[in-house]
Amino acid sequence: MSALSVPPLEGTHLVVGAGEVGTAVALLLAEAGRPVVVVTRSGSGLEHPLIRRVAADASSVDALVTAEPNAVVIYNCVNPSYTRWVEDWPPMAAAFIAYAERTGAVLATVSNLYGYGPVDVPMTEDLPLAAAGTKAQVRVRMWQDARTANDAGRIRATEVRGSDYICPGPQSMLGDRVMPRILTGKGVQLLGDIDQPHTWTAPVDVARTLITVASDERGWGRAWHVPSNPPRSQREAVADLCAAAGVPLVKVSRVPSILLSVMGLFQPMLRELKETDYQRQRSYVLDDSAARMAFGIEPTPWDDLLAGMVGHYRTGGAKAA
C-alpha cells in the first residue's frame, strides 16, 4: 500500500462503504495508526486491529452517529447499484452532510467525471458541471449541496474525481471481463471506440488523494482530480496487460453496436450504460495537475498496476470471475 503524502487527522475516521476504494481508505488509515470505523449495510469489511466494522443504514444520520459519534472525517465511499443511483444516492448524501454538520467531521466524497458531460479537452476541475444525464445530475447535485454547506460554514467538505478504475473485479472495464481471457489466450470484446485515449485511475490512488485532501485545509471547499497515469486506449491497455502477463497479444475488437442494443433489452446494466456511451466513443482524458502541484501526489506506476492485475487473476481471480 502506497504511503500518504500528509498524515491523516488525529482521531477516529468513519469510512462508509467497503468496496475497492473504501477498503483502501480504511487500510491506509489503519496503517497510519488511526482508528477506523467501517460502515456497510451488512457489517462487512477488512479485518484489522484498528478497524471496527458496523452494520448500519447509511441513509440514516442517526445510524451513522450511533456507529461513530465523534469522527474527524466521514468518507463517502459508497457504491450503490448502478441501476439505482437516482433512488439511493440522495438520502445517503443528505445523511452524510447532516452527519458532518452534527459532529464537525470533514465530509470527503468519492465521485467521478460524469458531471462534465461530453467535452473535447482534458477535463479540469473548473469545467462547468453541465451534463444532462440523470446519473450525472445526481452526482452534480450531491457536490453542489455539499459545497453550499461548506461555503456557508456549516461543514467542511471536499470531493475527489477519478476516471474508470484499473483494478481486479467486475467494476473495472479491464477486470473480470478481460483479464481471465487474456491469461487463457482468448480474444476480448470491448465497448466503444477502442483506440481513443482514455485515462485509467487506480482505486488506491483515489484513497490516497481522498485522505490527503480531507486532512489538509487546502483541500476543503473544492473538488480534486485523482492523479492518474498517462492515458492509454483500451487496445493499448490490453496490449500492456498481455506484455505484463508474458502472454501473446490477444485479439481485441469492439462489441458491435447492434449487439449491445439487443443485449440491453435483457440486461438493465447495459441499458444504463447508454447515458455514458460518450465516455467510450471519444477521447476521455483527466487533467490531474492541480492535486499533483498542491499536494505532491503521484499515481501508482502503471507497471505496478499491471503486475497487480496479473498477480490477482493468476492466484485465483480468474477462477472466481
Buried (B, 14 or more C-beta within 10 A) or exposed (E): EBEBBBEBBEEBBBBBBBBBBBBBBBBBBBEBEBBBBBBBEEEEBBEBEBBBBBEBBBBBBEBBBEBBEEBBBBBBBBBBEEEEBEEBBBBBBBBBBBBBBBBEBBBBBBBBBBBBBBBEEBBBBEBEBEBEBEBBBBBBBBBEBBBEBBEEEBBBBBBBBBBBBBBBBEBBBBBBBBBBBBBEEEEBBBBBBBEBBBBBBBBBBBBBBBBBBBBBEEBBBBBBBBBBBEBBBBBBBBBBBBBBBEBEEBEBEBBEEEEBEEEBEEEEEBBBBEBBBBBBEBBBBBBBEBBBEBBEBBBBEBEBBBBBBBEBBEEEBBEEB
